[in-house]
Amino acid sequence: MLLRQSLQALACAAIVFVSLTGSAAAQLRGGTDYDVAYLGQPLADPVAQFNKETYASFGCHYCHGLNLVPRGEAPDLRRSTVVGHDTNGDQIVALLRKGIPQTAALSPMPQYGDLSEQQLRAIAQWIHYARQRDRIKTISEAKPGPGDAAAGKAYFEKSCASCHTGGFANIGKKYDATALRTQILEPKALAAAATFKLDAMPNAQQHAARDRHNSLLENYSAADVANLVAFLQGGN
Amino acid sequence: MDLTRRELGQLAMGGIAGLAISKFGGAIASAQAAWKPNRSLIHGVQFGLQPFCYHDLVPSIENRPELIKRMLKNGMGMVELHSGWCEPTFSGPGVTGQQSREQLRKWRTSRSDDHFRAIKKEFDAAGIEIYTYYQTMNDSYTDAEVDASLAGAKLLGARGNVGSYGLRLAKKFSEFPAKHGMFLGIHNHDNLSDPDAFNSEESFLKGLAYGPQVKATLDTRHFTAADGDCLGFLQRHHDRMSSVHLGDRRRHNGRSAPFGEGDAPIIQVLRMIRDNQWPIPAILEFEHGTLRPQVDEVQAMFDYCKRALAT
């Protein structure tokens, strides 16, 4: 009897807990604690959303813009060489820790030395994510040029061949130019949404591949992509 | 703009509450003498808002009704109004920066006084005093344009022009506001590497020496980030201050922080103003991040200040 009562109490407590945490999450996403009108609808990708919320929680967007469209004196992080050369967030995190006190701007960039490593990394990851999305949008919307196959070959050998050792001899037959362009910008094989779910998280090799592709993506010009398309279509 | 019955009630209650509270005795009566009763006069300290706080609301003529609506929601009776809320913009497709600048100059020097009178009416109807006009003038301004801008601010009822000036521009414009019966508010930032910047007590002293019409608009956030002593500054220069821009940051060029989480002595600043009966408005301003709607964040800051003054 006592055991049954205890089990019932436990079940009730669990239901209350689930219900409370559920409503708290709903409130965070759609209620008054999350300004959807200003911050935009929460992203389907929970990792990116977490990074975005961290970026916004520390006010980075007031100067650099939520999606990196700068406001006021701040540099354009979509074009920044510091961000472009950053790997794994190391340079951005180091810069966030120290700030940029010496500057000609009215307000120097503050230092965020009191933030945790996780918070700093989340900010860096949002900057990279937003830059990648902007680069995909910009290049996708640009009118594709004819492309220079020789320049594409040189780019491939310098930046792609170390991983893609076998080349892509027949890829030009499989994909047309538009599809190739899409594959270069967002390879389908790496397109799985980021997740906190353990059994769905990418493995180390997939992580490395995604990081490498994203790093290239952040620095692609429309000409780079057109040249690669021309090279790959030519049977390389 | 007509006040609702509820807003009129709130306005009256704000004034009555300020007058009725005897706990702070003469301090309240004296400080209130500087301000007409209004809803954000709290225990003798006049609060106002830098609408920059509504980060999602672009300063524009079109957004001005929304600004007033939000200020009423936050219980604000005073504002430091940026010129962007009052002036038209002339930029657009095919218009160069130089062309739009010339058109703005032309507008400023030829506009009707009724333009600013109508804006003042909107704020008067809402019970919001326009304390200062924020417009950072620069070398591109002609003398006629400076005078026209200040005359417009005066029509709004503004007591001073405030801007993010450096020493050189503050000196250049220091003589102009007095012609219009106004002061020039010099606002600090925390750039310690620029010798022209207002960033320390020493730099403020240089600016204040340009004339009695120059006043310090002490930004507690940036002063703290520049490792300045806000309380010492208030003690020494309270009679030369136009307002405090009240917000929080961490020292050593630290980040902006929610009220109470940084190093700015917000509570002490407010109590010092209250207890010494100084007619120095506290203009709320924030740049720390939040996921909440900006109106809610302003309310949280304002409530923090009210609690600070309640004891």
Interface residues (C-beta under 8 A of the other chain):
Chain A: L28 T32 D33 Y34 D35 A37 Y38 L39 E53 Y55 A56 S57 F58 G59 C60 H61 Y62 G99 P101 Q102 T103 A104 A105 L106 S107 P108 P110 Q111 Y112 G113 D114
Chain B: H55 D56 S164 H189 D190 N191 L192 S193 D194 A197 H222 A225 R249 R250 H252 N253 G254 R255 S256 E287 H288 G289 T290 L291 R292 P293 Q294 D296
